[in-house]
Amino acid sequence: MFKGISRRLFLRVSVVLGAVGIFGTFLFGKVRSAAGKYIRPPGAVEESKFLGQCIRCFLCGEICPNMAINFVGLEGNIAEWGTPYIMPREQGCMLCMKCTHVCPTGALKKVKDDMDEIFKKVNMGKAVVDKSICYSYNNRVCGFCYGACPFPDVSLKLGDWARPEVQEDKCVGCGLCEKICVQVPQAIRVIPRGAEHKRALYEKYKMPEIEEPKEMFGM
C-alpha cells in the first residue's frame, strides 16, 4: 500500500501518519507488538524502538531502486500504520543499503554497502527451506534460489542435487531467493526476525529414506 503516491500528497500523508503512528505507538505499543509480523528494511532497530523512531516519511521507499519497500496500511494496527516493510515474494531487497542512509531518525541504522558490515548489522530475518515441496529435495534439480542469492556459497550453499542449504549465521533475510523460487507456494521463504518459532514448521520435516537396491546389474 502507499506505492506511487504523488509529491503533493507525500508531505500531507507523512505528517498525518507520523503523528498517528507515534501516538498509536505510545497508546497501544504495549498492548500489541508487531515483532515477527513484518520483514523490516535493512538496518532496522528492534521493533519496539522502530515503531517509535519511524516518522513515516517514506524516504526509504522513495530511494529503493528495486521498489521493494511497502508501507503498512489499514491492514495493520494503528501503531504500525505507515511503517516500511518488505514482501520478498513480490520483490526482494538488493542490499544496496541506500534506504539506511536517508532515514532521518535512525529507525534504520546506516549500513555501508560492504559484505562484512552487512553481515554484522543487517538482520531482516532468516530464509528457511520447505523440503517437502522444494524441487531439489524431491527428485528434481532446480537451484534458482542459489543463483539469486547475493552471497552464494556464503549465505546459501548447494548440496547434492542442487539442494539449498541456508547458512543461518550469514543469511540476512533479503528475500531474493524467495522472490525467484519457481515453486508455488514458494519452497524457500524468509521468516521475520522475532518469529523464529515459525522455523520449526519447516525444520521438523525429515527427508524420506531412499532404500538403495541391494543388487544392481545382476551383481
C-alpha positions in Angstrom: 0.0 0.0 0.0 1.0 3.7 -0.4 3.1 3.0 -3.6 3.1 5.6 -6.3 1.8 8.5 -4.2 2.2 12.0 -5.7 4.6 14.6 -4.3 1.7 16.7 -3.3 0.3 14.0 -1.0 3.7 13.0 0.2 4.1 15.6 3.0 0.5 15.5 4.0 0.3 11.8 4.4 3.7 11.5 6.1 2.8 14.2 8.6 -0.5 12.6 9.4 0.7 9.1 9.6 3.8 10.1 11.5 1.6 11.8 14.2 -0.9 9.0 14.2 1.7 6.3 14.2 3.8 7.8 17.0 0.7 8.5 19.1 -0.5 5.0 18.4 2.8 3.5 19.5 2.6 5.4 22.7 -1.0 4.5 23.3 -1.1 0.9 22.0 2.5 -0.1 21.7 2.5 -2.1 24.9 -0.8 -3.8 24.0 0.3 -5.3 20.7 3.8 -5.6 19.4 4.5 -6.1 15.7 7.7 -8.1 16.4 7.8 -11.1 14.0 5.0 -9.8 11.9 6.8 -7.8 9.2 10.1 -8.0 7.4 11.6 -4.6 8.0 14.1 -2.9 5.7 17.9 -3.5 6.4 19.3 -1.7 9.4 16.0 -1.5 11.3 16.4 -1.2 15.1 14.4 -3.6 17.3 10.7 -3.5 16.7 9.6 -1.7 19.9 12.1 1.1 19.2 11.4 1.1 15.4 7.7 1.9 15.8 8.5 5.0 17.9 11.5 6.2 15.8 10.0 5.8 12.4 8.3 9.1 11.4 6.6 7.7 8.3 8.4 9.9 5.9 8.5 7.3 3.2 12.0 8.3 2.1 13.3 4.7 2.3 10.6 3.6 -0.2 11.3 6.6 -2.5 15.0 5.8 -2.8 14.7 2.0 -3.1 15.9 1.1 -6.6 14.2 -2.3 -6.5 10.9 -0.9 -5.3 10.9 -3.5 -2.6 9.6 -1.3 0.3 5.9 -1.2 1.0 4.2 0.7 3.8 1.6 -0.7 6.3 -1.9 0.5 5.6 -5.2 -0.2 7.2 -4.4 -3.9 7.4 -2.1 -3.2 10.3 -2.9 -1.8 13.7 -2.6 2.0 14.5 0.9 1.7 15.8 2.1 0.1 12.6 0.5 2.5 10.0 2.9 3.9 7.5 5.9 1.9 8.6 8.0 0.2 5.9 8.2 -3.5 5.3 9.3 -5.9 2.6 7.3 -8.7 1.0 10.0 -10.9 -0.6 7.6 -12.8 -2.8 6.7 -9.6 -4.5 10.2 -8.0 -4.5 13.3 -8.8 -2.6 15.9 -6.4 -1.1 19.0 -5.8 -3.3 21.1 -4.9 -0.1 22.2 -1.7 -1.7 21.8 0.0 1.7 20.5 3.3 0.2 17.5 3.3 2.5 19.7 3.2 5.6 21.4 6.5 4.5 18.2 8.5 4.0 16.4 7.6 7.2 16.4 10.9 9.3 15.7 9.4 12.7 17.9 6.3 12.9 15.0 3.9 12.7 17.1 2.4 10.0 20.7 2.5 11.1 23.3 3.4 8.5 25.0 0.4 6.9 27.7 0.5 4.3 27.4 -1.5 1.1 30.0 -3.9 2.3 29.6 -7.6 2.8 31.2 -7.8 6.2 29.3 -4.8 7.6 26.0 -6.2 6.2 26.6 -9.5 7.9 27.3 -7.6 11.1 24.4 -5.1 11.1 21.6 -6.4 9.0 19.0 -8.9 10.3 15.7 -8.8 8.4 15.0 -12.4 9.0 16.3 -15.9 8.0 15.4 -17.9 5.0 14.1 -21.4 5.5 13.6 -24.2 3.0 10.4 -26.2 2.9 11.9 -29.5 1.9 8.6 -31.2 1.4 7.9 -29.1 -1.7 11.4 -27.9 -2.8 12.1 -29.5 -6.3 15.7 -30.2 -5.4 14.6 -32.3 -2.4 12.0 -34.2 -4.4 13.8 -35.9 -7.2 14.3 -32.9 -9.4 17.1 -30.3 -9.8 16.5 -26.6 -9.5 18.9 -24.2 -7.8 17.3 -20.9 -8.8 17.5 -19.6 -5.2 21.2 -20.1 -5.2 21.6 -18.1 -8.4 19.6 -15.2 -6.9 21.5 -15.1 -3.6 23.8 -12.0 -3.3 26.2 -14.1 -1.3 26.3 -17.6 -2.9 28.4 -20.2 -1.2 28.4 -17.9 1.9 24.7 -17.3 2.8 23.3 -20.1 0.7 25.1 -23.3 -0.4 24.0 -26.1 -2.6 24.3 -29.7 -1.6 23.8 -32.8 -3.7 21.3 -32.5 -6.5 21.3 -28.7 -6.1 19.6 -28.9 -2.7 19.7 -25.4 -1.0 21.3 -25.2 2.4 20.8 -21.9 4.3 23.7 -20.8 6.4 21.8 -19.2 9.3 24.7 -17.1 10.6 25.2 -15.5 7.2 21.6 -15.1 6.0 20.3 -11.6 6.4 16.8 -12.2 5.1 17.0 -10.2 1.8 14.4 -12.5 0.3 15.8 -12.6 -3.3 15.7 -16.4 -3.0 12.0 -16.3 -2.1 11.3 -13.9 -4.9 12.8 -16.2 -7.6 11.5 -19.5 -6.3 9.6 -21.2 -9.1 7.5 -23.4 -6.8 4.0 -22.3 -5.8 3.7 -21.7 -2.9 7.4 -20.8 -2.5 9.7 -23.6 -1.2 12.0 -21.1 0.4 10.8 -18.1 2.4 12.1 -15.6 4.9 10.9 -15.8 8.4 10.9 -12.3 10.0 13.2 -11.7 13.0 11.1 -12.2 16.1 9.2 -15.1 14.6 12.0 -17.7 14.9 9.5 -20.2 16.3 7.9 -20.5 12.9 11.0 -22.0 11.5 10.2 -25.2 13.4 7.2 -25.8 11.0 9.8 -26.4 8.2 12.8 -27.7 10.1 10.9 -30.7 11.6 10.4 -32.2 8.1 12.6 -35.2 7.5 13.6 -36.4 4.1 12.2 -39.9 3.4 14.9 -42.6 3.3 15.5 -44.0 -0.1 16.4 -47.7 0.0 19.1 -48.5 -2.4 18.7 -51.7 -4.3 21.0 -54.4 -2.9 21.8 -55.9 -6.3 22.5 -53.9 -9.4 23.1 -55.3 -12.9 22.9 -58.9 -11.6 25.9 -58.4 -9.2 
